């Protein structure tokens, strides 16, 4: 087993450009997208580290910040009983990041969902396509510049007004 201080020291020695921090009690690394595969591969393949399970991969839109998008990856080392969070900034003008699907099979559908919702392109993904939205959907609904849709909920006190103003499908 490796302790946290040794892990931090090894990461800082191997990857001097990685910013080390803490997030909710877990070790957090801010990684440049060009180093993502190397960092994730080392965390997985080094037998002392053994971060072999990708728990979660998701996108975040920080509208007004540069880089606008961020991909957040949670990894777990069962033998060390430790979690680590990778933060990877993704600029709006080039929303691409290397795919982790070949390193971690659990990333496959999570990358597809992130692509569908935020438009972040995972290069090298075996089958990057929409997973939640219809094929003909324009845009990416979880981007903060997409207008919110709204439909009034019908209750007994307002159902006449709601049904009078609701667009129904025509036969």
N, C-alpha and C positions, 0 to 999 in steps of 0.2 A: 504494500500500500504506500501511496505517496501522500505527503501532507500538503496542505494548501500553500504554505510558504515556499516549499520546494517547487511546486507546480508553477507558481508565479515567477520564480527565479529562472526556471527553464524556459518558460515562454518568452520572458524578456531577453534572455540570451539568444535564443533561436530566431526570434522575430522582433527586432528592436523597434519596428514601426508600429507594432500593436500597442494600443493604449489599454492598460489594465485598470479595472475599477471593480466596484461591487454593486450588485443590484438585488435587493430583497434577500440578502444573505448569501447569494450565489456569486461566484466569480464572473465578472463581465469583461469581455474583450471587444474593443472596437477595432475592426479589421478592415483594411482596404480591400476592395473587391478583387484586385489583381493577386492578392495573397490568400484569398479565401480557401481555394482548393488545397494549398500547401499547409495552411494552419489546420483546417478540418481533417486532412489526411494524417497529419502528425498526431493530432489529438486522438484519432481513431486507431491508428496503426502501432503507435508506441505501446508495447505491452505494459509498461509501468503506468501509463495514463489510461488507456482503454476506454475512451469515450465512444462506446460502440452503439449507443442508442440515440437517435434523433427523436426527441419527444415532440417538438413543435417547430414549425417554420411559418412565419407570417409576415405580411407587409404592413407598413405604417406610412401614412401620408402626413408630412409636416409641411403643409402649404405655407409658403412664405419663408421657409428656411432652405438653406443650401448645404448639403444635398437635400432635395425635397423628400425623397423616399428613403426608407430604411427597411432592410430585411433583418428580422430578428430570429435567431436560431437557438434553440435550447437543446443541449446535449447532456447525456447522463453517462457516468462511469459507474457501473454496478459494483465492480470490485473495490473502487475507492469510496463508494457511497458519496459521490460528489456530482454536482451539476455545474454547468458552465453555460453562459449566454454569450453568443456572438452577435454583435451589431455591425451591419455592413451598410454604409451609405450608398445610395444609388441616385445619381443626378437625373433631373427631369429631361434634359436634352439627350441623354443616352441611358435609358432605363434598362440596362443589361447587367447581368450578374452570372457567374458560372453556376451551372447546375450541380447540386450535391446528390442527385438521384443515383448516380453510379457508385458513390461512396456509401450512401444511406438509402436503402430502398424505400423507407418510410417518407422520404422527401418527395417522392414522385407526385402524389396527388396534392400534397401541400403546396408544391411549387405551381402546379396547375391552377389551384385555387387562387394563389397570390397573383398569378398572371391574369386570371379572369377578373379579379376584383380591382387590381391596381394597374395592370398593364406592364408589370415588370417582366422582362424577357429573360428566361433562364437558358443561357447558351449551352448547348450540349445535352439538353433534355431529350429523352427518347421519344416523347410524344406530347409536346407542349400544345395544348388546345384548350378551348373553353370547357369548363367542367360544371359550372352552376348556371350560367346565363345561356339563353338560346344562341345558336350559331350566328344568327343575323343581328344580334344585339350590338348597338353602336356604343362604344365607350367602355368605361370601367367604373361600375357603380360605387365603389368605396373611395374613390378619389374625392377629396374635399371640395373640388370645384364643380362637381356634378350636382345639379339642383336636386333637392329632396322631393320625392313624390309624396303625396298626401291624399288620403281618402277618409272622409268623415265617417265615423262609426255610427251606425243607426241604433238608437235606443228608443224606448217608447215615447219619450218626450220630444224627439226630433225626427222620428222616422219619416213622417210625411215630407218634411223639407229635404231630407237626405235623398229619398227615392225620387222626388221631383227634380233634383239637380244632378243625380248620378247618371253618367253615360252608360247605358246598357248596350250590349251587343245586339245588332240587328239581325233578324232572321232572313 
